[in-house]
Amino acid sequence: MKKKLILASLFCTGAIYAAEVKIGVILPLTGPLAAYGHDVYEGVKLANTLNPNLKNGDSVKIIAIDTKGDKIESANAATRLISQDKVLGLIGEAVTPNTMQVISIAEERKIPVIAPVASGDKLLDKKTYASRVCFMDSFQGDKFANYAYQTLNLKSVVIIIDQSNVYSLGLARAFEKEFKQNGGKVLKKLTISSGDKDFKAIVSQLKNINPDFVYMPIYHPEAALIARQAKAVGFDKLLSAGDGVNNKTFIELGGDAVNGVVFTDSFDYNNPPTKLSKDFIQTYEKNHNTKELPAFSAMGADAYYVMTNAMNECQNNLTPECINNKIHSTLNFEGVGGVISIDKNGNASRSVVIKEIQEQKQVYKTIINP
């Protein structure tokens, strides 16, 4: 009887001291950018399911808010999660402009935020409480320019830029600079705007200019339509892009027209780089009946794991400041998407994967290390 009382007492003591730690997740789960948000959220949710507690027994609760892809909604979500829900950290948003809004609120309230996939070069400039687990646009643009010129032997290009998109402008700038330094020629830069659907004038120019290839550092809805309309007029040169087309929705929208598209990405499920990656893909396969873990899901998982790893290192001082400091000193962390190191400015060092779409599937081509 005495033993039972002691055990009951210990159990109750553990229950009293076990706490709930909250992480806010801010993503576009509806609207035109929902494909990005859903992929990231799948990764965060599965990571939380597999690792729902900190090492000290505290449970980790994720609270998600749908931004609908809107900047104001992104800022409002950050404010609500910090003020009302009392989160200790934020993950989000999916795209660079909206992530800027989240970071602005987080900086003011001194709450750490990890961007899973926002790659704009200046995103973290002069920021203290922000970081990311993805590479920067300058890195993927630079590496793809070298790959196109040196490996694919492509010497002339037309660049299609979304003039309303910070991601597109930054990635195009980085690609153009490196491609020219290699000796490549940019024959023309054509501009579009997010939400455009009629690209007849664009694809007509492509056919007349006849470059070795086309580089489209834009999001998947417009890229898919350009591919379809280019095929319709008989343009058959290589189309290429950044990680804005790395989801199933791009393939569904583009159909056969996107076969042959080459693009940069951050992860390939056929080449899991770490033990955590292999285990994560196995669980994903059981839950979804496929091992085709999207790259953005891997990035969402990595944001969660980096955040909780920092929390584990702050067990005796679980404050936003300590968590933020530990995030910024992440070194060789073996995540789902690969090995991640995060510098004092919050920028991550990780590899770039090159893929090609073949028969409606993403096919691994090569990996380029930092």
Solvent accessible surface area in square Angstrom, and as a share of the most:
residue,aa,sasa,rsa
1,M,175,0.78
2,K,156,0.66
3,K,158,0.67
4,K,142,0.60
5,L,110,0.55
6,I,93,0.47
7,L,117,0.58
8,A,51,0.40
9,S,63,0.41
10,L,114,0.57
11,F,156,0.65
12,C,70,0.42
13,T,60,0.35
14,G,41,0.40
15,A,63,0.48
16,I,133,0.67
17,Y,165,0.63
18,A,51,0.40
19,A,53,0.41
20,E,95,0.43
21,V,6,0.03
22,K,58,0.25
23,I,0,0.00
24,G,0,0.00
25,V,0,0.00
26,I,0,0.00
27,L,1,0.00
28,P,0,0.00
29,L,30,0.15
30,T,71,0.41
31,G,44,0.43
32,P,105,0.66
33,L,24,0.12
34,A,18,0.14
35,A,21,0.16
36,Y,4,0.02
37,G,0,0.00
38,H,90,0.40
39,D,24,0.12
40,V,0,0.00
41,Y,44,0.17
42,E,55,0.25
43,G,0,0.00
44,V,0,0.00
45,K,77,0.33
46,L,14,0.07
47,A,0,0.00
48,N,24,0.12
49,T,96,0.56
50,L,71,0.35
51,N,70,0.36
52,P,60,0.38
53,N,76,0.39
54,L,7,0.04
55,K,160,0.68
56,N,68,0.35
57,G,37,0.35
58,D,12,0.06
59,S,42,0.27
60,V,9,0.05
61,K,93,0.40
62,I,30,0.15
63,I,25,0.13
64,A,37,0.28
65,I,27,0.13
66,D,36,0.19
67,T,0,0.00
68,K,112,0.47
69,G,21,0.20
70,D,60,0.31
71,K,106,0.45
72,I,124,0.63
73,E,64,0.29
74,S,0,0.00
75,A,20,0.15
76,N,83,0.43
77,A,4,0.03
78,A,0,0.00
79,T,45,0.26
80,R,103,0.38
81,L,0,0.00
82,I,18,0.09
83,S,45,0.29
84,Q,135,0.60
85,D,25,0.13
86,K,142,0.60
87,V,3,0.02
88,L,38,0.19
89,G,0,0.00
90,L,0,0.00
91,I,0,0.00
92,G,0,0.00
93,E,0,0.00
94,A,5,0.04
95,V,9,0.05
96,T,2,0.01
97,P,23,0.14
98,N,4,0.02
99,T,0,0.00
100,M,71,0.32
101,Q,63,0.28
102,V,0,0.00
103,I,1,0.01
104,S,60,0.39
105,I,31,0.16
106,A,0,0.00
107,E,41,0.18
108,E,126,0.56
109,R,95,0.35
110,K,127,0.54
111,I,14,0.07
112,P,0,0.00
113,V,1,0.01
114,I,0,0.00
115,A,1,0.00
116,P,0,0.00
117,V,8,0.05
118,A,2,0.01
119,S,2,0.01
120,G,3,0.03
121,D,53,0.28
122,K,151,0.64
123,L,4,0.02
124,L,7,0.03
125,D,74,0.38
126,K,208,0.88
127,K,71,0.30
128,T,84,0.49
129,Y,24,0.09
130,A,0,0.00
131,S,1,0.01
132,R,0,0.00
133,V,0,0.00
134,C,4,0.03
135,F,3,0.01
136,M,57,0.25
137,D,0,0.00
138,S,36,0.23
139,F,43,0.18
140,Q,0,0.00
141,G,0,0.00
142,D,40,0.21
143,K,46,0.20
144,F,0,0.00
145,A,0,0.00
146,N,35,0.18
147,Y,20,0.07
148,A,0,0.00
149,Y,42,0.16
150,Q,121,0.54
151,T,90,0.52
152,L,55,0.28
153,N,102,0.52
154,L,26,0.13
155,K,80,0.34
156,S,18,0.12
157,V,0,0.00
158,V,0,0.00
159,I,0,0.00
160,I,0,0.00
161,I,18,0.09
162,D,1,0.00
163,Q,104,0.46
164,S,74,0.48
165,N,6,0.03
166,V,65,0.37
167,Y,10,0.04
168,S,0,0.00
169,L,69,0.34
170,G,14,0.13
171,L,0,0.00
172,A,3,0.02
173,R,151,0.55
174,A,17,0.13
175,F,0,0.00
176,E,25,0.11
177,K,130,0.55
178,E,34,0.15
179,F,0,0.00
180,K,106,0.45
181,Q,124,0.55
182,N,34,0.17
183,G,48,0.46
184,G,7,0.07
185,K,137,0.58
186,V,30,0.17
187,L,80,0.40
188,K,92,0.39
189,K,100,0.42
190,L,9,0.04
191,T,75,0.44
192,I,7,0.04
193,S,33,0.21
194,S,62,0.40
195,G,51,0.49
196,D,54,0.28
197,K,146,0.62
198,D,100,0.52
199,F,3,0.01
200,K,141,0.60
201,A,73,0.57
202,I,18,0.09
203,V,1,0.00
204,S,53,0.34
205,Q,58,0.26
206,L,0,0.00
207,K,105,0.45
208,N,121,0.62
209,I,52,0.26
210,N,88,0.45
211,P,0,0.00
212,D,52,0.27
213,F,0,0.00
214,V,0,0.00
215,Y,0,0.00
216,M,0,0.00
217,P,0,0.00
218,I,0,0.00
219,Y,23,0.09
220,H,4,0.02
221,P,31,0.19
222,E,11,0.05
223,A,0,0.00
224,A,0,0.00
225,L,52,0.26
226,I,0,0.00
227,A,1,0.01
228,R,118,0.43
229,Q,41,0.18
230,A,1,0.01
231,K,116,0.49
232,A,89,0.69
233,V,59,0.34
234,G,47,0.45
235,F,17,0.07
236,D,124,0.64
237,K,70,0.30
238,L,47,0.23
239,L,15,0.08
240,S,0,0.00
241,A,0,0.00
242,G,0,0.00
243,D,7,0.04
244,G,3,0.03
245,V,1,0.00
246,N,3,0.02
247,N,4,0.02
248,K,103,0.44
249,T,42,0.24
250,F,0,0.00
251,I,17,0.09
252,E,128,0.58
253,L,77,0.39
254,G,1,0.01
255,G,19,0.19
256,D,95,0.49
257,A,16,0.12
258,V,0,0.00
259,N,59,0.30
260,G,26,0.25
261,V,2,0.01
262,V,7,0.04
263,F,0,0.00
264,T,1,0.01
265,D,0,0.00
266,S,8,0.05
267,F,4,0.01
268,D,4,0.02
269,Y,23,0.09
270,N,74,0.38
271,N,67,0.34
272,P,38,0.24
273,P,68,0.43
274,T,9,0.05
275,K,146,0.62
276,L,49,0.24
277,S,0,0.00
278,K,111,0.47
279,D,58,0.30
280,F,0,0.00
281,I,12,0.06
282,Q,114,0.51
283,T,33,0.19
284,Y,15,0.06
285,E,76,0.34
286,K,171,0.73
287,N,93,0.48
288,H,75,0.34
289,N,143,0.73
290,T,36,0.21
291,K,85,0.36
292,E,41,0.18
293,L,2,0.01
294,P,24,0.15
295,A,3,0.02
296,F,11,0.05
297,S,1,0.00
298,A,0,0.00
299,M,1,0.00
300,G,0,0.00
301,A,0,0.00
302,D,0,0.00
303,A,0,0.00
304,Y,0,0.00
305,Y,16,0.06
306,V,0,0.00
307,M,0,0.00
308,T,13,0.07
309,N,45,0.23
310,A,2,0.01
311,M,0,0.00
312,N,28,0.14
313,E,98,0.44
314,C,2,0.01
315,Q,72,0.32
316,N,158,0.81
317,N,82,0.42
318,L,48,0.24
319,T,52,0.30
320,P,33,0.21
321,E,106,0.47
322,C,17,0.10
323,I,0,0.00
324,N,7,0.04
325,N,83,0.43
326,K,72,0.30
327,I,1,0.00
328,H,23,0.10
329,S,74,0.48
330,T,10,0.06
331,L,135,0.67
332,N,95,0.49
333,F,40,0.17
334,E,103,0.46
335,G,0,0.00
336,V,0,0.00
337,G,7,0.07
338,G,8,0.07
339,V,70,0.40
340,I,0,0.00
341,S,26,0.17
342,I,6,0.03
343,D,65,0.34
344,K,175,0.74
345,N,80,0.41
346,G,0,0.00
347,N,28,0.15
348,A,13,0.10
349,S,55,0.36
350,R,7,0.03
351,S,26,0.17
352,V,0,0.00
353,V,6,0.04
354,I,0,0.00
355,K,3,0.01
356,E,31,0.14
357,I,1,0.01
358,Q,74,0.33
359,E,146,0.66
360,Q,64,0.29
361,K,101,0.43
362,Q,28,0.12
363,V,51,0.29
364,Y,70,0.27
365,K,82,0.35
366,T,43,0.25
367,I,80,0.41
368,I,41,0.21
369,N,95,0.49
370,P,97,0.61
